Amino acid sequence: MRGQAQLLVNTPEIELWPGGLLRARSNRDARALARARHVLRRKRDGRYLAADLPEGLLPLVPHLPREPGIDDALRALEFAPAHARPGIDVIPTLPLHRLETRLDRLGIDPAGYAERTGLALVAEPAWLAFAGPDRFGRPLWLHVDAMRAWRNLRDAALRDGLVLESISGYRSHDYQLGIFERKRARGQDVDDILTVNAAPGYSEHHSGLALDIGTPGEPSAEESFEGTPAFDWLCRHAGKHGFTMSYPRDNPHGIVYEPWHWRFSR
């Protein structure tokens, strides 16, 4: 039906993916994913936990009942809508209580960080809409309003002879935490990481309202994007579709200049 979109149903620990979008990592996964209505996927490492098949739930890991967050995921699965419905104004968000422990583990004081940067904590939506594949063929998830606005923006650019590519949309708190942990493992200092990446819980990507945009022939998320006709077009036309560049030069948040990062405002 026109106006509908496939959904990613979100819980604090586990995502419920619609069938047909995840790549199999083994023969067993391939058989299960081929028939799955939903796939339960652990957020912190992307592990496939279970497949929702017509005849019932098939565990893909040992001891599924002991998996953290499984009860929340199974409740969400029971009521999971298959498609986004037009006209929904308010999408519930997930609680933020898990973030304090994570930020403390990184040595980040939430109150001090918020005061210093002017950034607010961003909750994750309880569900997101499939906005098509990104530049790398990965599913792009956005807030349903941002999904529709992105498609309109992309189509308008194409009519003017320009190709816009999505590079990255929604990211979970767990995903952002993984960025920090990998960079710290390479020896980077937290303060240096914070000049490039918002602290977990403070990235606009958590909302599903922000996405990184590129154009063919240009590297992803590089300042050189500002020299492209695509960037010039965005500066002139993105506002008509509700998008603004979040981090211009010398922005008050202390984030490096990101000409590729644009946020939809409802």
C-alpha positions in Angstrom: 0.0 0.0 0.0 1.2 3.5 -0.9 2.5 5.5 2.1 3.6 2.4 4.1 7.2 1.5 5.1 8.8 -1.5 6.7 9.6 -1.0 10.4 12.5 -1.7 12.7 11.0 -2.2 16.2 13.4 -1.0 18.9 13.8 -2.1 22.5 16.7 -1.2 24.9 18.8 -4.3 24.3 17.3 -5.9 21.1 16.1 -4.8 17.7 13.3 -6.6 15.8 14.2 -6.5 12.1 11.6 -7.2 9.4 12.4 -10.3 7.4 14.3 -10.1 4.2 16.8 -7.3 5.1 19.5 -9.0 7.1 22.4 -11.0 5.5 22.9 -14.6 6.6 26.2 -15.4 8.3 25.9 -19.2 8.2 23.8 -21.9 6.5 21.6 -22.2 9.5 21.0 -18.4 9.5 20.3 -18.5 5.8 17.5 -21.1 6.2 16.0 -19.2 9.2 16.3 -15.7 7.7 14.7 -16.9 4.4 11.5 -17.6 6.2 11.5 -15.1 9.1 8.8 -12.6 9.6 11.2 -10.8 12.1 14.7 -11.4 13.3 15.7 -10.5 16.8 19.2 -8.9 16.7 21.3 -7.9 19.7 22.1 -4.2 19.6 25.6 -4.2 21.2 27.2 -6.6 18.8 24.7 -7.3 16.0 24.3 -11.0 17.0 21.2 -12.7 15.6 19.3 -14.1 18.5 16.1 -15.6 17.1 14.0 -15.9 14.0 10.2 -15.3 14.2 8.9 -18.0 11.9 5.3 -18.8 10.9 5.4 -21.9 13.2 7.0 -20.0 16.1 10.2 -18.6 17.5 13.5 -20.3 16.5 16.4 -19.5 18.8 19.7 -18.9 17.0 21.8 -18.7 20.2 22.0 -21.0 23.2 20.0 -20.1 26.4 17.8 -17.5 24.6 15.6 -17.1 27.7 18.6 -15.7 29.7 19.4 -13.1 27.0 19.3 -9.6 28.5 16.3 -7.7 27.3 14.6 -10.8 25.8 11.3 -10.3 27.7 11.0 -6.7 26.4 11.8 -7.9 22.9 9.2 -10.7 23.0 6.5 -8.3 24.2 7.4 -5.9 21.4 7.3 -8.8 18.9 3.7 -9.7 20.0 2.5 -6.2 19.1 5.0 -5.4 16.3 3.3 -3.5 13.4 4.4 -4.6 10.0 4.3 -1.2 8.4 4.4 2.5 9.3 1.0 4.1 9.0 0.5 7.6 7.6 -0.6 10.3 10.0 1.2 9.2 13.1 2.5 12.3 14.9 4.1 10.9 18.0 6.4 7.9 18.2 7.3 6.6 21.7 10.9 6.7 22.8 13.0 4.3 24.8 14.1 5.1 28.4 17.5 6.7 29.0 18.3 5.1 32.4 21.0 2.8 31.0 23.1 5.7 29.7 24.5 7.0 33.0 26.5 3.8 33.7 27.8 3.8 30.2 29.0 7.4 30.3 30.6 6.8 33.7 32.5 3.9 32.2 33.9 6.3 29.6 34.8 8.9 32.2 32.2 11.4 30.9 30.2 13.5 33.4 26.7 14.0 31.8 26.0 17.3 33.5 29.4 18.7 32.7 29.3 17.5 29.1 25.8 18.9 28.5 26.8 22.3 30.0 30.0 22.4 28.0 28.6 21.4 24.6 25.0 22.5 24.7 24.0 19.1 23.5 21.0 17.3 25.0 20.4 13.6 25.6 18.7 12.0 22.7 16.3 9.1 23.2 15.9 6.3 20.6 12.6 5.9 18.9 10.5 2.8 19.7 10.4 2.1 15.9 12.0 3.4 12.7 11.1 3.3 9.1 13.1 1.6 6.3 14.3 4.4 3.9 16.0 2.1 1.4 19.6 1.1 1.1 22.4 3.5 1.8 25.6 4.0 -0.2 27.0 0.7 1.0 23.8 -1.3 0.5 23.0 -1.4 4.2 19.4 -0.7 5.3 18.9 2.9 6.2 16.6 3.5 9.2 15.0 6.9 9.9 12.2 8.4 11.9 9.2 8.0 9.6 8.8 11.7 9.0 12.5 12.0 8.2 12.3 9.0 5.9 9.6 10.7 3.8 11.4 14.1 3.8 14.7 12.4 2.7 13.0 10.7 -0.2 11.5 14.0 -1.3 14.8 15.8 -0.9 16.6 13.1 -2.9 14.0 13.1 -5.6 14.1 16.9 -5.9 17.9 16.8 -6.3 17.6 14.1 -9.0 15.2 16.3 -11.0 17.9 19.0 -10.9 20.4 16.5 -12.2 22.2 15.7 -8.9 22.5 12.4 -7.1 22.4 12.5 -3.3 23.4 9.3 -1.4 22.6 8.4 2.2 25.7 7.4 4.2 24.3 6.8 7.7 21.0 7.4 9.5 19.8 6.1 12.8 22.5 4.8 15.2 21.7 3.2 18.6 23.4 4.2 21.8 25.1 0.9 21.7 26.5 1.7 18.2 27.9 5.0 19.4 29.4 3.4 22.5 31.1 0.9 20.2 32.7 3.8 18.2 34.2 5.1 21.4 35.4 1.7 22.7 37.1 0.9 19.4 38.9 4.3 19.3 40.0 4.0 22.9 41.3 0.5 22.1 43.5 2.2 19.4 44.9 4.5 22.1 42.8 7.6 21.4 42.0 9.9 24.3 38.3 10.4 25.1 38.6 14.2 24.8 40.1 13.8 21.3 37.3 11.5 20.3 34.7 14.0 21.6 35.9 16.6 19.1 34.8 14.2 16.3 32.0 12.1 17.8 29.2 13.2 20.2 29.2 11.2 23.4 26.9 8.1 23.4 23.4 9.4 24.1 24.1 12.9 22.6 24.3 12.1 18.9 21.5 13.4 16.6 21.7 10.1 14.9 20.0 8.4 17.9 16.8 10.2 17.1 16.5 8.9 13.5 16.0 12.5 12.4 19.6 13.0 11.2 21.5 11.5 8.3 24.9 11.9 6.6 24.7 12.7 2.9 27.2 12.1 0.1 27.4 12.1 -3.6 29.0 9.7 -6.1 32.7 10.1 -6.5 33.2 11.7 -3.1 34.5 10.0 0.0 32.1 9.5 2.9 32.0 12.1 5.7 34.9 14.2 4.5 35.1 18.0 4.4 35.8 17.9 0.7 32.0 17.4 0.3 31.6 21.1 0.7 33.2 21.6 -2.8 30.6 19.6 -4.6 27.6 20.7 -6.6 25.5 18.5 -4.3 26.5 20.4 -1.2 25.8 23.7 -3.0 22.4 22.4 -3.9 21.7 21.3 -0.3 22.6 24.7 1.0 20.1 26.3 -1.4 17.3 23.7 -1.2 17.5 21.5 1.9 15.6 24.0 4.1 12.6 23.7 1.9 12.4 20.1 2.8 13.0 20.6 6.5 16.7 19.8 6.7 19.5 22.0 8.2 23.2 21.4 8.6 23.8 20.7 12.3 27.5 21.4 12.6 28.7 24.4 10.5 32.2 25.9 11.0 32.8 27.2 14.6 29.6 25.7 15.9 28.9 26.2 19.6 29.0 22.4 20.4 32.7 22.0 19.7 32.0 19.4 17.0 34.2 19.5 13.9 32.7 21.0 10.7 30.5 18.4 9.1 29.1 19.6 5.8 27.7 16.1 5.3 25.5 15.9 8.4 21.9 17.2 8.0 19.0 17.0 10.5 15.3 17.0 9.7 13.1 19.2 11.9 9.5 18.3 12.2 
